[in-house]
């Protein structure tokens, strides 16, 4: 294994993103849509041509080694200077290959799909198992597995996928969940510090929850959050998220109610973001109240001594303010 220092990111060098109809190596496609980052189109779970996959990564790698950044990566907040390996392997995974869910969030990308179109599109477990057999699965110190979707806990492969990654030594498995279904697999991962769970109620009141989620599960979600909080092995393993939705939950009253629920649940870590579709539509001209709301959340979390994680959309907004 040969290492060389240059500017790149984990997703370009050793990442893969399974979306419902394509495979790519950049998982932040909503920020831009470079076709070259899409390795396979019309994907339905077929075997992956790893030689072709890594060939495109090599182009990005060689360009970075020469001191240049690929146009598709310009200004990305995930770029960093590090000693990157020349080996071909995968240690970063994003799974978004299903859309079935137990919530009906108004900001979900599936909101315009019919119920019959919300489904698991293919099976990915055989692909990951094949990577393992071929020695392409590597739990590096920077490893990261992200479950988005859809709701992960109702995905039929979820339990065995998480178990496989844990067996392979992955200890940074990030799961984004509605929190509606309590999962023993997540409970186990929280206990042994291999899973980081993010639940996004986005509010602190039943009325606003129903408006955003369009299911009557406010109490159930916060009950499950309390149970997960009791089981976590580290206070950073469980995060409660607030996605800012302009004109819905971007007011101090709702934010304060959310903080009250967080404190009552025993959670010690929170995160904040800005709704992606709205972010993409308004970038870079954001109204002042969005900056004010983000600052209010971050400052209050700090005053309450809560660990705070700021998502890339929110980071980008705050960077523009400087």
NUMI-861713 format. One record per residue (C-alpha): x, y, z; residue number from 0. Coordinates in pm, 1 decimal. Last residue first. Layout:
# NUMI-861713
[roti [X,Y,Z],NUM],
...
# end
This chain:
# NUMI-861713
[roti [-1888.0,3527.2,671.4],321],
[roti [-2258.0,3466.6,607.3],320],
[roti [-2186.3,3228.6,320.6],319],
[roti [-2008.4,2994.5,561.4],318],
[roti [-2320.8,2978.2,777.3],317],
[roti [-2532.8,2859.9,484.5],316],
[roti [-2273.1,2601.7,377.2],315],
[roti [-2247.7,2467.0,731.9],314],
[roti [-2626.3,2437.2,746.2],313],
[roti [-2632.9,2236.1,425.0],312],
[roti [-2333.7,2028.2,538.5],311],
[roti [-2492.2,1921.9,865.9],310],
[roti [-2402.9,2081.7,1199.9],309],
[roti [-2343.8,1843.2,1489.3],308],
[roti [-2389.4,1977.2,1842.2],307],
[roti [-2306.8,1814.4,2175.3],306],
[roti [-2541.7,1956.5,2437.7],305],
[roti [-2409.3,2180.5,2714.2],304],
[roti [-2743.5,2364.8,2747.2],303],
[roti [-2571.2,2694.6,2659.8],302],
[roti [-2402.7,2528.1,2360.4],301],
[roti [-2729.5,2385.8,2235.1],300],
[roti [-2882.0,2731.4,2273.9],299],
[roti [-2606.3,2892.2,2068.6],298],
[roti [-2632.9,2636.8,1787.6],297],
[roti [-3012.5,2658.8,1769.1],296],
[roti [-3017.2,3040.1,1779.7],295],
[roti [-2738.0,3067.4,1523.7],294],
[roti [-2929.3,2845.7,1283.2],293],
[roti [-3249.3,3042.8,1337.1],292],
[roti [-3074.3,3377.6,1279.4],291],
[roti [-2907.7,3257.7,958.8],290],
[roti [-3245.2,3134.4,834.0],289],
[roti [-3408.0,3463.3,941.8],288],
[roti [-3165.0,3656.0,721.6],287],
[roti [-3300.3,3513.9,397.5],286],
[roti [-3070.7,3287.2,193.3],285],
[roti [-2932.6,3386.9,-144.3],284],
[roti [-2671.8,3119.6,-227.2],283],
[roti [-2857.4,2886.3,-266.8],282],
[roti [-3236.5,2932.2,-265.6],281],
[roti [-3349.7,2627.6,-466.7],280],
[roti [-3079.3,2393.5,-336.8],279],
[roti [-3153.3,2485.3,26.0],278],
[roti [-3530.1,2449.1,-22.8],277],
[roti [-3477.3,2101.6,-165.2],276],
[roti [-3231.2,2008.6,109.1],275],
[roti [-3418.1,2122.1,421.4],274],
[roti [-3164.1,2298.8,641.5],273],
[roti [-2968.7,2105.1,902.9],272],
[roti [-2920.5,2072.8,1276.0],271],
[roti [-2783.5,1806.9,1506.8],270],
[roti [-2825.0,1706.7,1869.7],269],
[roti [-2629.1,1515.4,2130.9],268],
[roti [-2694.6,1458.8,2502.8],267],
[roti [-3029.3,1277.1,2485.9],266],
[roti [-3196.7,1222.0,2822.8],265],
[roti [-3547.0,1237.7,2673.8],264],
[roti [-3659.0,1531.3,2890.8],263],
[roti [-3369.8,1745.8,2763.4],262],
[roti [-3450.5,1669.1,2399.9],261],
[roti [-3821.5,1738.3,2455.1],260],
[roti [-3743.3,2081.9,2600.6],259],
[roti [-3503.8,2153.0,2311.7],258],
[roti [-3784.5,2078.5,2066.8],257],
[roti [-4020.3,2309.6,2253.1],256],
[roti [-3758.6,2586.1,2232.1],255],
[roti [-3722.9,2533.5,1854.5],254],
[roti [-4099.2,2552.4,1812.7],253],
[roti [-4119.5,2884.9,1998.8],252],
[roti [-3803.6,3020.4,1833.8],251],
[roti [-3949.9,2998.3,1483.8],250],
[roti [-3819.7,2809.0,1179.9],249],
[roti [-4062.7,2519.0,1219.6],248],
[roti [-4307.6,2572.8,932.5],247],
[roti [-4234.1,2898.2,746.6],246],
[roti [-3893.4,2773.2,634.3],245],
[roti [-3825.9,2409.3,726.5],244],
[roti [-3516.7,2378.7,944.1],243],
[roti [-3425.1,2015.2,996.0],242],
[roti [-3379.0,1947.4,1366.8],241],
[roti [-3204.0,1623.9,1457.6],240],
[roti [-3187.6,1412.1,1771.5],239],
[roti [-2854.5,1235.6,1799.1],238],
[roti [-2769.3,899.1,1954.5],237],
[roti [-2416.0,760.0,1959.0],236],
[roti [-2261.3,1080.2,2096.2],235],
[roti [-2356.6,1000.6,2456.9],234],
[roti [-2164.7,673.5,2438.7],233],
[roti [-2278.1,320.9,2518.8],232],
[roti [-2636.0,389.7,2418.9],231],
[roti [-2910.0,189.7,2593.1],230],
[roti [-3088.8,454.7,2800.4],229],
[roti [-3089.9,701.9,2510.6],228],
[roti [-3244.9,437.3,2285.5],227],
[roti [-3537.6,406.3,2525.0],226],
[roti [-3588.5,783.9,2546.7],225],
[roti [-3579.0,813.5,2167.5],224],
[roti [-3837.1,535.0,2146.6],223],
[roti [-4075.1,729.3,2373.1],222],
[roti [-4008.2,1044.5,2162.7],221],
[roti [-4105.6,857.6,1847.9],220],
[roti [-4414.9,697.5,2000.8],219],
[roti [-4540.8,1031.4,2133.5],218],
[roti [-4516.8,1207.1,1794.9],217],
[roti [-4654.6,916.2,1590.6],216],
[roti [-4967.0,1055.7,1421.9],215],
[roti [-4843.4,1049.9,1063.0],214],
[roti [-4817.7,1348.2,826.1],213],
[roti [-4450.8,1399.0,915.3],212],
[roti [-4430.0,1778.4,886.3],211],
[roti [-4784.4,1888.0,977.1],210],
[roti [-4827.6,1602.3,1223.1],209],
[roti [-4501.7,1697.9,1395.0],208],
[roti [-4608.7,2063.9,1403.9],207],
[roti [-4931.4,1974.6,1583.5],206],
[roti [-4765.1,1728.7,1820.0],205],
[roti [-4504.6,1975.3,1945.8],204],
[roti [-4125.0,1970.3,1979.6],203],
[roti [-4011.3,1982.2,1618.3],202],
[roti [-3783.8,1833.9,1354.2],201],
[roti [-3850.8,1478.4,1479.7],200],
[roti [-3524.4,1368.7,1313.3],199],
[roti [-3368.1,1056.0,1460.6],198],
[roti [-2995.9,1000.4,1404.3],197],
[roti [-2838.3,675.8,1525.7],196],
[roti [-2463.6,617.2,1542.0],195],
[roti [-2385.5,245.9,1544.5],194],
[roti [-2067.4,58.6,1638.7],193],
[roti [-2059.0,177.6,2001.1],192],
[roti [-2138.2,-166.0,2149.8],191],
[roti [-2460.8,-48.3,2316.7],190],
[roti [-2574.9,168.3,2025.3],189],
[roti [-2523.3,-121.6,1785.6],188],
[roti [-2729.2,-355.6,2005.5],187],
[roti [-3013.6,-102.0,2030.7],186],
[roti [-2995.5,-47.9,1655.2],185],
[roti [-3039.0,-420.9,1595.6],184],
[roti [-3316.7,-429.4,1856.8],183],
[roti [-3505.1,-172.8,1648.1],182],
[roti [-3794.8,42.7,1770.8],181],
[roti [-4016.7,147.7,1480.3],180],
[roti [-4123.3,514.4,1469.4],179],
[roti [-3773.5,657.3,1511.4],178],
[roti [-3784.5,811.3,1163.7],177],
[roti [-3434.7,677.7,1113.0],176],
[roti [-3099.7,793.8,978.7],175],
[roti [-2843.8,525.0,1056.4],174],
[roti [-2470.0,584.8,1074.2],173],
[roti [-2242.1,285.8,1099.2],172],
[roti [-1902.9,402.0,1224.2],171],
[roti [-1755.9,87.9,1383.9],170],
[roti [-1684.0,-128.1,1081.3],169],
[roti [-1488.5,-435.7,1189.0],168],
[roti [-1597.1,-683.4,919.8],167],
[roti [-1833.3,-850.6,1168.0],166],
[roti [-1992.9,-509.8,1234.6],165],
[roti [-2042.0,-458.9,861.2],164],
[roti [-2203.2,-800.5,825.7],163],
[roti [-2433.2,-746.7,1126.5],162],
[roti [-2553.0,-413.5,984.5],161],
[roti [-2631.7,-578.8,651.1],160],
[roti [-2799.5,-874.1,823.4],159],
[roti [-3034.6,-648.0,1018.9],158],
[roti [-3119.2,-414.3,731.6],157],
[roti [-3191.6,-663.2,456.1],156],
[roti [-3573.1,-646.3,487.1],155],
[roti [-3572.2,-265.3,510.7],154],
[roti [-3827.1,-168.7,779.6],153],
[roti [-3559.5,-34.9,1017.1],152],
[roti [-3386.9,157.5,736.6],151],
[roti [-3677.8,394.8,657.4],150],
[roti [-3652.8,516.1,303.7],149],
[roti [-3356.5,569.0,226.4],148],
[roti [-3069.3,687.5,440.2],147],
[roti [-2823.9,437.1,582.5],146],
[roti [-2466.0,563.0,607.4],145],
[roti [-2156.4,343.9,651.5],144],
[roti [-1829.0,517.5,737.6],143],
[roti [-1471.7,395.7,781.4],142],
[roti [-1199.4,652.7,858.7],141],
[roti [-994.7,416.2,1082.1],140],
[roti [-1013.4,166.9,793.1],139],
[roti [-1268.0,-114.7,791.4],138],
[roti [-1186.1,-253.1,446.4],137],
[roti [-1424.9,-430.5,209.9],136],
[roti [-1253.4,-497.5,-123.1],135],
[roti [-1109.5,-833.5,-17.1],134],
[roti [-1292.5,-1020.4,-295.9],133],
[roti [-1502.5,-1218.0,-46.5],132],
[roti [-1600.1,-898.2,135.9],131],
[roti [-1694.6,-722.7,-185.6],130],
[roti [-1911.8,-1022.8,-272.1],129],
[roti [-2090.6,-994.9,64.2],128],
[roti [-2149.7,-626.0,-7.7],127],
[roti [-2303.8,-713.1,-344.4],126],
[roti [-2512.6,-999.7,-200.9],125],
[roti [-2649.9,-758.7,67.0],124],
[roti [-2757.7,-499.9,-191.0],123],
[roti [-3099.6,-633.9,-282.2],122],
[roti [-3310.8,-439.3,-533.8],121],
[roti [-3568.8,-160.2,-557.9],120],
[roti [-3707.5,-168.5,-204.9],119],
[roti [-4041.1,9.2,-235.5],118],
[roti [-4233.1,330.1,-275.3],117],
[roti [-4367.5,305.1,-630.7],116],
[roti [-4686.3,128.1,-513.8],115],
[roti [-4753.4,415.5,-271.0],114],
[roti [-4746.2,672.2,-552.3],113],
[roti [-4441.3,895.3,-571.3],112],
[roti [-4468.4,1273.5,-531.0],111],
[roti [-4348.0,1278.8,-170.1],110],
[roti [-4057.9,1047.3,-252.2],109],
[roti [-3789.2,1319.1,-219.6],108],
[roti [-3907.4,1371.7,137.7],107],
[roti [-3980.0,1729.9,248.0],106],
[roti [-4343.4,1676.2,347.0],105],
[roti [-4245.0,1375.8,555.7],104],
[roti [-4472.4,1075.0,508.3],103],
[roti [-4348.0,832.6,775.7],102],
[roti [-4334.9,453.0,785.3],101],
[roti [-4107.0,438.5,481.4],100],
[roti [-4057.6,266.2,147.5],99],
[roti [-3798.7,446.9,-64.5],98],
[roti [-3523.6,196.5,-125.8],97],
[roti [-3171.7,218.3,-267.8],96],
[roti [-3041.2,502.6,-52.1],95],
[roti [-2741.0,327.1,104.8],94],
[roti [-2420.9,528.4,143.1],93],
[roti [-2095.2,342.4,188.7],92],
[roti [-1740.3,449.0,274.5],91],
[roti [-1464.7,188.3,335.0],90],
[roti [-1434.7,46.1,-14.2],89],
[roti [-1110.3,-73.8,-171.1],88],
[roti [-857.4,5.2,-443.6],87],
[roti [-520.3,86.5,-292.7],86],
[roti [-342.5,413.8,-371.7],85],
[roti [-396.3,531.0,-14.6],84],
[roti [-454.0,894.9,71.5],83],
[roti [-222.2,1084.3,305.4],82],
[roti [-442.8,1380.9,384.8],81],
[roti [-551.7,1725.3,266.2],80],
[roti [-925.7,1769.3,292.0],79],
[roti [-1228.9,1804.2,66.7],78],
[roti [-1559.3,1741.0,241.8],77],
[roti [-1680.0,2102.0,218.3],76],
[roti [-1693.8,2078.2,-161.4],75],
[roti [-1576.9,2404.2,-319.7],74],
[roti [-1475.3,2236.7,-648.1],73],
[roti [-1546.6,1863.2,-654.7],72],
[roti [-1716.0,1830.0,-994.9],71],
[roti [-1447.8,2056.1,-1145.9],70],
[roti [-1179.6,1800.3,-1046.2],69],
[roti [-926.3,1956.7,-813.7],68],
[roti [-568.0,2016.4,-920.4],67],
[roti [-237.9,1965.4,-738.5],66],
[roti [-100.4,1695.5,-966.8],65],
[roti [-198.6,1434.2,-708.2],64],
[roti [-557.1,1557.6,-731.1],63],
[roti [-566.2,1492.1,-1106.2],62],
[roti [-423.0,1144.2,-1050.5],61],
[roti [-688.7,1064.8,-789.8],60],
[roti [-983.4,1195.2,-995.1],59],
[roti [-874.2,981.3,-1289.0],58],
[roti [-814.6,683.6,-1059.6],57],
[roti [-1173.3,708.6,-931.7],56],
[roti [-1294.6,662.9,-1289.0],55],
[roti [-1084.0,347.6,-1330.1],54],
[roti [-1201.7,227.0,-988.8],53],
[roti [-1558.3,175.7,-1108.3],52],
[roti [-1453.0,31.6,-1444.3],51],
[roti [-1236.2,-231.9,-1274.6],50],
[roti [-1505.8,-292.8,-1012.5],49],
[roti [-1763.0,-397.8,-1272.6],48],
[roti [-2049.5,-439.0,-1026.9],47],
[roti [-2272.5,-745.3,-1020.6],46],
[roti [-2636.8,-656.9,-1085.4],45],
[roti [-2862.5,-504.8,-819.8],44],
[roti [-3111.0,-322.4,-1043.8],43],
[roti [-2907.9,-30.5,-1180.7],42],
[roti [-3054.4,183.2,-1459.4],41],
[roti [-2730.5,381.6,-1466.1],40],
[roti [-2392.7,262.6,-1335.6],39],
[roti [-2090.1,480.2,-1261.6],38],
[roti [-2271.0,807.7,-1195.4],37],
[roti [-1995.3,1049.6,-1089.7],36],
[roti [-1934.8,1132.1,-1454.2],35],
[roti [-2290.0,1264.0,-1482.7],34],
[roti [-2216.0,1555.6,-1249.9],33],
[roti [-2541.8,1641.6,-1071.8],32],
[roti [-2472.8,1908.3,-810.6],31],
[roti [-2563.6,1973.3,-447.0],30],
[roti [-2834.6,1703.9,-462.4],29],
[roti [-2567.1,1454.6,-562.3],28],
[roti [-2400.1,1446.4,-221.9],27],
[roti [-2324.3,1073.2,-229.5],26],
[roti [-2031.2,1090.1,-468.2],25],
[roti [-1923.2,741.4,-575.1],24],
[roti [-2215.8,649.4,-797.5],23],
[roti [-2461.6,365.0,-842.7],22],
[roti [-2798.7,408.8,-1008.8],21],
[roti [-3171.5,337.1,-991.0],20],
[roti [-3262.3,343.2,-620.6],19],
[roti [-2931.7,491.2,-507.6],18],
[roti [-2632.8,290.3,-391.1],17],
[roti [-2341.5,524.6,-314.8],16],
[roti [-1979.2,404.8,-313.0],15],
[roti [-1672.2,545.5,-140.6],14],
[roti [-1298.3,480.6,-143.0],13],
[roti [-1112.8,773.2,-302.3],12],
[roti [-1400.2,995.0,-413.3],11],
[roti [-1612.0,935.9,-103.8],10],
[roti [-1317.7,974.9,133.5],9],
[roti [-1226.5,1318.9,0.5],8],
[roti [-936.0,1472.6,-191.3],7],
[roti [-644.9,1707.4,-142.0],6],
[roti [-297.4,1552.7,-163.4],5],
[roti [-56.9,1345.5,42.3],4],
[roti [49.8,1009.5,-100.5],3],
[roti [19.2,664.2,48.7],2],
[roti [137.9,338.0,-104.1],1],
[roti [0.0,0.0,0.0],0],
# end
